[in-house]
Amino acid sequence: MEFKGFSDKTLPFLESIRQNNSKEWFELHRYKYEKFILEPSRAFVNEFGEHLMALEPTINFSPKINKSLFRIYRDTRRMGANKVPLKHRIGIIFWQGSGSRMQTSSFYLHFSPDELFVAVGVRWFEKPMLEAYREYIKDSKKRQELNDLLHSLMSKGYNVIEKGYKRFPRGVNSEMINSHLFLYKGMATYKILNPKLIEDGDKFIDTLYKIYEEMLPLQRIVYEISLRVKEE
């Protein structure tokens, strides 16, 4: 299936999920999910994955659930998890490396009736990745390069995720240059766009490609950090 953009009925259908969020309602409308979301998402992954390989030849993508696509059902078993059964935003991921798709640097996006969110990096480090990140930025030169890159991305209109900690880790001197980088729980940059962009296939792909091309230096740094994760 050639990707021509998502239907103009895709975002209204996601709004319908938000307003009628139950498994019973969804099963009655599953055919719309497959037509307006699942089928074009698969086509998009295949087509845009090929484009991304021009930026990063080792990128991984697969038009399958739990690969580049995410389940429509939430995992409501986790403590503190949102107990609403269905997601009204659709996530898609292209990841690098052989580890967990969420703990190696990735090109990520999601869309909902509210926004199109485009990002690279890892938004939340699990312990092995956090330790590798902190080890990486102990090098003052690498810390300076990362700090300069974040400022460069912000000057181009991109956002950097907020710091996750208020206290510095043990052994870190808060007076050292760019010590603020130790306060991050993840490392990612993102941009929020109008979600209706998904309806214009060519413009959607061209816009994403240009954004990811500018974000690529951070993608590569976070991927380098992921390669430093120590085996348990």
ABEGO torsion letter per residue (X at the ends): XBBAEBBAAAAAAAAAAAABBBAAAAAAAAAAAAAAAAAAAAAAAAAAAAAAAAABAABBBBBBBGBABBBABBBAABBGBBABABBABBBBBBBBEABBAAABBBBBBBBBAABBBBBBEBABBBAAAAAAAAAAAABAAAAAAAAAAAAAAAAAGBBBBBBABABBBBGBBAABBGAAAAABABBBBBBBBBAAAAABAAAAAAAAAAAAAAAAAAAAAAAAAAAABBBX
